[in-house]
Amino acid sequence: MKAMWFGAASVLLAGAAVAAAPPVYPPFGLDLTATDKSVKPGDDFFQYANGAYLARTGIPSDRPSASRRLEMTDRMEAQLHTLMEDAAKAAAGSDDRARVGTFYAAYMDEAQAERLGAAPLKPELDAIRAAPDRAALAALMGQAEAGLYPTIFGVGIDTDLKDPNRYAIYVGQAGLGLPDRDYYLKPELAAKRDAYRAYAAKLLALAGWPDPAAAADAAIAFETRVAEASWSKVQQRDLNAIYNPMSPAELRALAPGFDWSPMLAAAGVGGRTQLVVAEKSAFPKLAALYAETPLDTLKAWMAFHAADAAAPYLSRPFVDAHFELHGRALTGQGQIRPRWKRATVAVGGGDCGADPGSCFGTIAWAVGDLYAARYFPPETKAKVTALVGNLKAAFRARIEALDWMGPATRAEALKKLDTYTIKVGYPDRPQRDYAGLVIRRDDLLGNVRRAAALDWAFRVRRSAGPVDRGEWSMTPQTNDAYNGSLRDIVFPAGILQAPIFDAAADPAINYGAIGGVIGHEMTHGFDDQGRTIDASGALRDWWTPADAAAFKARADRLGAQYATYEPVPGFHINPGLTMGENIADLGGLSIALDAYHRSLNGKPAPVIGGLTGDQRVFLGWAQAWAGKMQPDAIKAMTVGDPHSFRKFRVNGVVRNIDAWYPAFRVAPGEALYLKPEDRVRIW
């Protein structure tokens, strides 16, 4: 239900601290037992690199997928488990370690949750019931980022896209509980809609809402109309289209059916003179829908979503209902994860994707400080920082050699590359001050509320001042990486473990894996949307018309390739949604290969295990993406995720890189073979 804001184009990964020598995958960092030599590399490189691993690896019943990435997550979760158990045993005190321990202990107290039942949700339900009019409901919606209330318009704070020295208040569409608007509109997803409607009725019944079945029908009918009025994720990728600055008065004139003043005041931004409206053409439709919908329907919709947000922290009937929808029905997950794993996520660590709805209202920065101090070796930070420098030099050389880019655009591109700041492992200073935050052993949902309120208050307070260049948007224990709005490329400690990075592995493996990821994040600043941001971080067209046309032609050719890929029957990759990630994957691995060659300083790459250096780079990339998913999870990913399914993050990339063909003797007639003139080369 929370609105998504600008600032990070990320690649989905996971992990924890780097292991000491020997390599995690002996003898040199590549899993030689994972390959399937019965398949030609040129027919299916993903299967060739990972087939034996895929055959022997089952999907756990408590997850919708299995992958090398999740093996990394499992290692990290075990570390977080130890950290939080230790903190819980020594929870006395008022420091962050005590807060982590108390929060974790509160979540682990299942007996307390059963005794309380729906009672912890009473403040939200009472406020919704008591609201006398739409203005009062709009005021509750203004508390969405700081609490458990839903909203059809989200408020977010990020760097101003036109003036990167200040923050902007962004207002955008919200209100959808299913993974994407297509879930409300596509006939082939009707079964998911039915499960969602039944879930709404179940939660409203558990919450004691009158006539829950009828209330659920009305609420979901309203939400379906919200989906119909909303922009698609493809439309939302256009940074120019979603940057519409206006005054509050202009916003009220644009969308007069919604009570903006109480909503913005409740969000803490009522006194701001400028807002940036995202999906401009959707606002009048959503506001009119709000104005014409019966008050009782709006209240039922808000009660349902408040219960949905609270469900992971309540008694077993709520928890089970939440899992049946978000886990089993939407992703094919067979059973709920153990409580301790859900607790690590709720406090501020672990795999948010495995526990939807549990990453709100955390004290993740307190967990991150403890995690980095305990599990991330300082020498890893130095090694990755050096590797990043080599990738940056390789990218510079590639930009200088582009045959399709003119000198004026090239100069701006190199200028932008030079502005990148690389952040590795953990921040150099604390990102949050939790002093004064009350975390109670007997008030789990209250802990979530108070943590969320503290975080939002921090963002509102900070937004009045200059942009903080030292900010991180991801905690050290996050299983991800990003290229942010501050022109910073961030690799948290959580990603820096095998197979993504292993300090004891052969360098070619690391260049193929973490090098490809580093290159990916660098390239995001130059993908179809990242390229609209200039060297200062401002949204500005710095391309000549000829160069922009040349870029678009190449991107369109890449998109046409990806449009043919079908991860599950009837669900093709949407190139408009995945374009930025596909460009970044292709550019990232291309840059990583060049950087590996540079690292050899003119010497020939050694042959190790019968594999050349180039072969090991490509296999390092392919094995980093090894994994499988339940069909429903693949559908959800294909409909709403900007990343392509993992098989095509391998096959769709390597077939466009010239060096892959001689490395694996790929010949015409093989399934992945592309004629040289059909291969797409962008960065």
JOHUCOR-V745796 format. One record per residue. RES is the residue in three letters. OMEGA is omega in whole degrees, -180 to 180 (NA if undefined). BURIAL is 1 if it has 16 or more other ideal C-beta (glycine too) atoms within 10 Angstrom, else 0. D_LAST is the distance of its C-alpha to the last C-alpha in Angstrom with 1 decimal. Layout:
RES,OMEGA,BURIAL,D_LAST  RES,OMEGA,BURIAL,D_LAST
This chain:
MET,-176,1,35.9  LYS,180,1,34.1  ALA,178,1,31.7  MET,-177,0,28.0  TRP,-170,1,26.6  PHE,171,1,23.4  GLY,-180,1,21.7  ALA,168,1,20.0  ALA,-167,1,17.2  SER,173,1,18.0  VAL,-174,1,17.6  LEU,178,1,21.1  LEU,178,1,22.4  ALA,173,1,25.8  GLY,178,1,27.8  ALA,-172,1,30.1  ALA,-178,1,30.8  VAL,180,1,29.9  ALA,176,1,32.7  ALA,177,0,34.4  ALA,1,0,34.6  PRO,-179,0,35.0  PRO,177,1,31.8  VAL,178,1,32.1  TYR,-178,1,31.3  PRO,4,0,33.3  PRO,-174,0,33.4  PHE,173,1,29.8  GLY,177,1,27.9  LEU,178,1,27.1  ASP,-178,1,29.5  LEU,178,0,30.8  THR,-174,0,33.2  ALA,-169,1,30.6  THR,177,1,29.5  ASP,-175,1,30.9  LYS,176,0,31.5  SER,-180,0,33.2  VAL,176,1,29.9  LYS,177,1,27.6  PRO,-178,1,24.1  GLY,177,1,23.0  ASP,180,0,25.1  ASP,-175,1,24.1  PHE,177,1,22.1  PHE,179,1,22.7  GLN,178,1,26.4  TYR,-177,1,26.4  ALA,-168,1,25.1  ASN,-170,1,27.2  GLY,-179,1,30.0  ALA,176,1,32.9  TYR,-179,1,31.7  LEU,-178,1,31.5  ALA,-176,0,34.9  ARG,-175,0,36.7  THR,176,1,35.2  GLY,177,0,36.9  ILE,180,1,36.0  PRO,-177,1,38.3  SER,-179,0,40.7  ASP,176,1,39.7  ARG,175,1,36.0  PRO,-177,1,34.1  SER,173,1,31.8  ALA,-177,1,31.6  SER,171,1,28.6  ARG,178,1,27.6  ARG,-178,1,26.4  LEU,172,1,29.9  GLU,175,1,31.4  MET,179,1,29.7  THR,180,1,31.0  ASP,178,1,34.5  ARG,-179,1,34.5  MET,180,1,33.6  GLU,177,1,36.2  ALA,178,0,38.8  GLN,178,1,38.2  LEU,178,1,38.4  HIS,179,1,41.5  THR,-178,0,43.2  LEU,-177,1,42.2  MET,175,1,43.6  GLU,179,1,46.7  ASP,180,1,47.5  ALA,180,1,47.0  ALA,180,1,49.3  LYS,-179,0,52.0  ALA,-169,0,52.0  ALA,179,1,51.3  ALA,179,0,54.1  GLY,-176,0,53.0  SER,180,0,50.9  ASP,-177,0,47.7  ASP,178,1,44.3  ARG,178,1,45.1  ALA,178,1,48.2  ARG,178,1,46.4  VAL,-179,1,44.0  GLY,-179,1,46.9  THR,178,1,49.0  PHE,180,1,46.2  TYR,180,1,45.6  ALA,179,1,49.4  ALA,179,1,49.8  TYR,-176,1,47.3  MET,-179,1,48.9  ASP,-178,1,52.3  GLU,180,0,52.4  ALA,178,0,56.2  GLN,179,1,55.8  ALA,-180,1,53.3  GLU,179,0,55.8  ARG,-175,0,58.6  LEU,180,1,56.8  GLY,-179,0,55.6  ALA,-173,1,54.2  ALA,-179,0,55.9  PRO,-179,1,52.9  LEU,-173,1,51.4  LYS,-179,0,54.6  PRO,180,0,53.4  GLU,-179,1,50.6  LEU,179,1,52.8  ASP,-179,0,55.7  ALA,179,1,53.6  ILE,180,1,52.2  ARG,-173,0,55.7  ALA,-178,0,57.3  ALA,-175,1,54.9  PRO,-175,0,57.2  ASP,-178,0,54.6  ARG,178,1,51.0  ALA,179,0,50.7  ALA,177,1,51.6  LEU,178,1,49.1  ALA,177,1,46.4  ALA,176,1,47.4  LEU,178,1,46.9  MET,178,1,43.4  GLY,179,1,42.6  GLN,-174,1,43.1  ALA,-178,1,40.4  GLU,-177,1,38.0  ALA,-177,1,41.0  GLY,-170,1,42.9  LEU,-178,1,43.3  TYR,174,1,43.7  PRO,178,1,41.4  THR,174,1,40.3  ILE,175,1,39.0  PHE,-180,1,37.3  GLY,176,1,35.4  VAL,179,1,35.1  GLY,-178,1,32.2  ILE,178,1,31.4  ASP,176,1,28.1  THR,179,1,26.5  ASP,-177,1,27.1  LEU,179,1,23.9  LYS,179,0,25.4  ASP,-172,0,27.1  PRO,177,1,25.4  ASN,180,0,28.5  ARG,176,0,30.6  TYR,176,1,30.8  ALA,173,1,31.2  ILE,-179,1,33.3  TYR,176,1,31.5  VAL,-176,1,33.6  GLY,178,1,32.2  GLN,178,1,33.5  ALA,170,1,34.7  GLY,-178,1,37.5  LEU,-179,1,36.1  GLY,175,1,37.2  LEU,-171,1,35.5  PRO,-177,1,31.8  ASP,180,1,30.7  ARG,179,1,32.5  ASP,179,1,32.2  TYR,179,1,34.7  TYR,-168,1,37.3  LEU,-174,0,36.5  LYS,179,1,35.6  PRO,-177,0,38.7  GLU,178,0,37.3  LEU,-178,1,37.2  ALA,-179,0,40.8  ALA,179,0,41.9  LYS,178,1,39.7  ARG,178,1,41.2  ASP,179,0,44.6  ALA,-180,1,43.9  TYR,179,1,42.7  ARG,178,1,45.9  ALA,178,1,48.0  TYR,179,1,46.3  ALA,179,1,47.0  ALA,180,1,50.6  LYS,-178,1,50.8  LEU,179,1,49.5  LEU,176,1,51.7  ALA,179,1,54.7  LEU,-179,1,54.0  ALA,179,1,53.7  GLY,180,0,57.1  TRP,-177,1,55.8  PRO,178,0,58.5  ASP,-171,0,58.1  PRO,-179,1,54.7  ALA,179,0,54.1  ALA,179,0,54.7  ALA,179,1,52.8  ALA,179,1,49.8  ASP,-179,1,49.9  ALA,-179,1,50.0  ALA,-178,1,47.2  ILE,174,1,44.8  ALA,176,0,45.7  PHE,-178,1,44.9  GLU,177,1,41.5  THR,177,1,40.7  ARG,173,1,41.3  VAL,179,1,39.0  ALA,-179,1,36.3  GLU,-179,0,37.1  ALA,-172,1,36.7  SER,174,1,33.5  TRP,173,1,30.0  SER,178,1,27.7  LYS,175,1,24.7  VAL,177,0,22.5  GLN,-178,0,24.3  GLN,180,1,24.1  ARG,-178,1,20.3  ASP,-174,0,20.6  LEU,178,0,20.9  ASN,-178,0,22.7  ALA,-177,0,25.1  ILE,176,1,26.1  TYR,-176,1,26.8  ASN,-178,1,30.4  PRO,177,1,32.5  MET,177,1,36.3  SER,174,0,39.5  PRO,179,1,41.5  ALA,178,0,43.9  GLU,176,0,41.2  LEU,178,1,40.0  ARG,178,1,43.6  ALA,179,0,43.9  LEU,-175,1,40.7  ALA,-171,1,41.8  PRO,-177,0,45.6  GLY,-178,1,46.5  PHE,-178,1,45.2  ASP,-173,1,46.9  TRP,-175,1,44.2  SER,179,0,46.4  PRO,180,1,47.7  MET,-179,1,44.3  LEU,178,1,42.5  ALA,180,0,45.5  ALA,178,1,45.5  ALA,179,1,41.8  GLY,-177,1,42.8  VAL,-176,1,41.0  GLY,-178,0,43.9  GLY,-178,0,44.2  ARG,-176,1,40.7  THR,178,0,40.6  GLN,174,0,37.1  LEU,175,1,35.2  VAL,-179,1,31.8  VAL,-177,1,32.3  ALA,-172,1,29.5  GLU,-166,1,30.5  LYS,-176,1,32.8  SER,178,0,34.1  ALA,-173,1,35.0  PHE,180,1,37.1  PRO,180,1,40.1  LYS,-179,1,40.3  LEU,180,1,40.1  ALA,178,1,42.6  ALA,178,0,45.0  LEU,178,1,44.7  TYR,-176,1,45.7  ALA,-175,0,48.6  GLU,-179,0,50.0  THR,179,1,49.7  PRO,-178,0,53.0  LEU,-180,0,53.1  ASP,178,0,54.2  THR,177,1,51.0  LEU,179,1,48.8  LYS,179,1,50.8  ALA,178,1,50.5  TRP,180,1,46.7  MET,179,1,46.4  ALA,178,1,48.8  PHE,-176,1,46.9  HIS,173,1,43.6  ALA,178,1,45.3  ALA,178,1,46.8  ASP,179,1,43.5  ALA,-177,1,42.0  ALA,-169,1,45.0  ALA,-179,1,45.6  PRO,-175,1,43.8  TYR,-174,1,46.2  LEU,-176,1,49.4  SER,-172,1,51.9  ARG,178,0,51.3  PRO,176,1,51.7  PHE,-179,1,48.9  VAL,-179,1,46.7  ASP,179,0,47.4  ALA,179,1,46.9  HIS,179,1,43.5  PHE,-178,1,42.4  GLU,179,1,43.7  LEU,-172,1,41.5  HIS,179,1,38.3  GLY,-173,1,38.5  ARG,-173,1,40.4  ALA,-173,1,40.0  LEU,-177,1,36.4  THR,-180,1,34.8  GLY,179,1,37.4  GLN,-172,1,38.2  GLY,-180,0,41.6  GLN,-177,0,43.2  ILE,-180,1,42.7  ARG,178,1,41.4  PRO,-175,0,44.0  ARG,-178,0,45.1  TRP,178,1,44.0  LYS,177,1,40.3  ARG,179,1,40.6  ALA,-180,1,42.2  THR,178,1,39.4  VAL,-176,1,37.0  ALA,-180,1,39.6  VAL,178,1,40.2  GLY,178,1,36.5  GLY,176,1,34.8  GLY,-171,1,33.9  ASP,-179,1,31.9  CYS,-178,1,32.1  GLY,-179,1,30.8  ALA,-179,1,33.8  ASP,-177,1,36.3  PRO,178,1,35.3  GLY,-175,1,37.1  SER,-179,1,37.8  CYS,179,1,35.2  PHE,178,1,36.9  GLY,180,1,39.4  THR,168,1,38.5  ILE,-170,1,39.0  ALA,-179,1,35.6  TRP,174,1,35.3  ALA,176,1,38.7  VAL,-178,1,37.6  GLY,178,1,34.4  ASP,179,1,36.3  LEU,-178,1,38.7  TYR,-178,1,36.0  ALA,-179,1,34.0  ALA,-174,0,37.2  ARG,-167,0,38.5  TYR,-176,1,35.6  PHE,-178,1,32.6  PRO,179,1,33.1  PRO,-179,0,32.2  GLU,177,0,31.0  THR,179,1,28.2  LYS,-180,1,26.9  ALA,-178,0,26.9  LYS,-180,1,25.2  VAL,178,1,22.3  THR,178,0,22.0  ALA,179,0,21.8  LEU,178,1,19.1  VAL,179,1,17.0  GLY,179,0,17.5  ASN,177,1,16.1  LEU,-179,1,12.9  LYS,178,1,12.6  ALA,179,1,13.4  ALA,179,1,10.8  PHE,178,1,8.0  ARG,-179,0,10.0  ALA,179,0,10.3  ARG,178,1,6.8  ILE,-179,1,6.8  GLU,-175,0,10.3  ALA,-177,0,9.7  LEU,-179,1,7.5  ASP,-177,0,10.3  TRP,-176,0,10.0  MET,179,1,10.2  GLY,-174,0,13.7  PRO,-178,0,15.2  ALA,178,0,16.5  THR,-179,1,13.4  ARG,180,1,11.6  ALA,178,0,14.7  GLU,180,1,14.6  ALA,179,1,11.1  LEU,177,0,12.3  LYS,180,0,15.6  LYS,-180,1,14.2  LEU,-178,1,12.6  ASP,-179,0,16.0  THR,-176,0,17.8  TYR,172,1,16.7  THR,-179,0,19.7  ILE,180,1,19.6  LYS,-172,1,22.6  VAL,169,1,23.8  GLY,-174,1,26.7  TYR,-180,1,29.0  PRO,178,1,29.8  ASP,179,0,31.7  ARG,180,0,34.4  PRO,-179,0,35.8  GLN,179,1,34.1  ARG,173,1,37.3  ASP,-178,0,41.0  TYR,178,1,43.0  ALA,-179,0,46.3  GLY,178,0,48.7  LEU,-179,1,46.9  VAL,174,0,49.6  ILE,-174,1,48.8  ARG,179,0,51.8  ARG,-174,0,52.7  ASP,-175,0,54.5  ASP,-176,1,52.0  LEU,-178,1,48.7  LEU,175,1,47.7  GLY,176,1,48.9  ASN,180,1,46.6  VAL,179,1,43.7  ARG,-175,1,44.9  ARG,178,1,45.5  ALA,178,1,42.2  ALA,-180,1,40.3  ALA,178,1,42.5  LEU,-177,1,41.9  ASP,180,1,38.1  TRP,178,1,38.2  ALA,176,0,40.8  PHE,-178,0,38.5  ARG,179,1,35.6  VAL,-179,1,38.0  ARG,-179,0,39.6  ARG,-174,0,36.4  SER,-180,1,35.1  ALA,-177,0,37.8  GLY,179,0,36.4  PRO,-179,0,33.3  VAL,179,1,30.1  ASP,-177,0,30.2  ARG,179,0,27.2  GLY,-178,0,28.4  GLU,169,1,28.3  TRP,176,1,26.8  SER,178,1,26.2  MET,179,1,26.6  THR,-180,1,29.5  PRO,-177,1,29.4  GLN,-179,1,30.5  THR,-179,1,27.8  ASN,-173,1,26.0  ASP,174,1,22.6  ALA,-178,1,19.9  TYR,170,1,18.3  ASN,-167,1,16.3  GLY,-177,1,19.2  SER,178,1,20.6  LEU,-173,1,21.5  ARG,176,1,18.0  ASP,177,1,19.1  ILE,-167,1,17.5  VAL,177,1,20.4  PHE,-179,1,21.3  PRO,179,1,25.0  ALA,-175,1,27.4  GLY,-178,1,27.6  ILE,-167,1,24.3  LEU,174,1,24.9  GLN,-178,1,27.0  ALA,4,1,26.8  PRO,-180,1,25.0  ILE,176,1,22.2  PHE,178,1,23.5  ASP,-176,1,26.6  ALA,-178,1,27.7  ALA,-176,1,29.9  ALA,172,1,27.3  ASP,-178,1,25.8  PRO,-179,1,22.7  ALA,179,1,20.6  ILE,180,1,21.5  ASN,178,1,20.6  TYR,179,1,17.1  GLY,-176,1,16.6  ALA,-178,1,18.1  ILE,177,1,18.0  GLY,177,1,15.1  GLY,178,1,13.1  VAL,178,1,14.6  ILE,178,1,13.9  GLY,177,1,10.2  HIS,-177,1,10.5  GLU,175,1,12.6  MET,-176,1,10.5  THR,179,1,7.6  HIS,177,1,10.6  GLY,-177,1,11.2  PHE,177,1,8.4  ASP,-172,1,9.1  ASP,175,1,11.7  GLN,179,1,14.3  GLY,-178,1,12.9  ARG,178,1,11.6  THR,178,1,15.4  ILE,-176,1,16.4  ASP,-175,1,16.7  ALA,178,1,17.2  SER,-176,0,20.8  GLY,-177,1,19.9  ALA,175,1,21.4  LEU,-175,1,20.6  ARG,178,0,20.1  ASP,-178,0,18.4  TRP,-179,1,16.8  TRP,169,1,15.0  THR,180,1,16.8  PRO,-179,0,17.9  ALA,-180,0,16.4  ASP,177,1,12.8  ALA,179,0,13.4  ALA,179,0,14.8  ALA,178,1,12.0  PHE,-178,1,9.6  LYS,180,0,12.5  ALA,179,0,13.3  ARG,178,1,10.2  ALA,179,1,10.6  ASP,178,0,14.3  ARG,177,0,14.0  LEU,178,1,12.4  GLY,179,1,15.1  ALA,175,0,17.7  GLN,-175,1,17.1  TYR,179,1,17.5  ALA,180,0,20.5  THR,-176,0,22.3  TYR,-174,1,22.3  GLU,-177,0,25.6  PRO,172,1,26.1  VAL,-176,1,29.8  PRO,177,0,31.9  GLY,-179,0,31.6  PHE,178,1,28.6  HIS,174,0,25.2  ILE,179,1,21.9  ASN,-176,1,21.4  PRO,177,1,17.9  GLY,179,1,18.8  LEU,-171,1,19.6  THR,-172,1,16.9  MET,-177,1,13.8  GLY,-180,1,12.5  GLU,179,1,13.2  ASN,177,1,11.8  ILE,-178,1,8.3  ALA,176,1,8.8  ASP,-179,1,10.4  LEU,178,1,8.0  GLY,-177,1,5.2  GLY,-179,1,8.5  LEU,177,1,10.2  SER,179,1,7.8  ILE,-179,1,8.0  ALA,179,1,11.6  LEU,177,1,12.5  ASP,-179,1,11.6  ALA,176,1,13.6  TYR,178,1,16.4  HIS,178,1,16.7  ARG,-177,0,17.0  SER,-179,1,19.6  LEU,178,0,21.7  ASN,176,0,22.5  GLY,180,0,22.9  LYS,177,0,25.1  PRO,177,0,24.7  ALA,178,1,23.7  PRO,171,0,27.0  VAL,-177,0,28.0  ILE,-180,1,29.1  GLY,-178,0,31.1  GLY,-177,0,30.4  LEU,176,1,26.6  THR,178,1,24.2  GLY,180,1,21.6  ASP,178,1,18.7  GLN,-178,1,21.0  ARG,176,1,21.6  VAL,-179,1,18.0  PHE,179,1,17.5  LEU,176,1,20.9  GLY,176,1,20.4  TRP,-175,1,17.6  ALA,-178,1,19.9  GLN,175,1,23.0  ALA,-177,1,21.7  TRP,-178,1,21.5  ALA,176,1,24.9  GLY,179,1,27.3  LYS,-178,1,29.2  MET,171,1,30.5  GLN,-179,1,33.5  PRO,180,0,33.0  ASP,178,1,33.9  ALA,177,1,31.2  ILE,178,1,28.6  LYS,-180,1,29.9  ALA,179,1,29.7  MET,-176,1,26.1  THR,-179,1,25.1  VAL,-168,1,27.0  GLY,-175,1,26.0  ASP,179,1,23.1  PRO,178,1,19.5  HIS,174,1,18.5  SER,177,1,18.9  PHE,-167,1,21.8  ARG,179,1,21.1  LYS,-176,1,21.6  PHE,170,1,18.7  ARG,175,1,16.4  VAL,-175,1,17.1  ASN,-178,1,17.9  GLY,-179,1,15.4  VAL,-171,1,12.5  VAL,-177,1,14.1  ARG,177,1,15.1  ASN,-179,1,11.6  ILE,-174,1,11.1  ASP,-175,0,13.3  ALA,-180,1,14.8  TRP,-175,1,16.3  TYR,176,1,18.6  PRO,-179,0,20.6  ALA,-177,1,20.6  PHE,176,1,22.6  ARG,179,0,24.0  VAL,-171,1,22.7  ALA,175,0,24.6  PRO,-178,0,25.0  GLY,176,0,27.1  GLU,-166,1,25.6  ALA,-177,0,24.5  LEU,-176,1,20.8  TYR,171,0,20.5  LEU,174,0,18.3  LYS,-179,0,18.9  PRO,-179,0,16.2  GLU,179,0,16.1  ASP,179,0,15.7  ARG,-177,1,12.6  VAL,178,1,9.6  ARG,-179,1,6.4  ILE,-179,1,3.8  TRP,NA,1,0.0
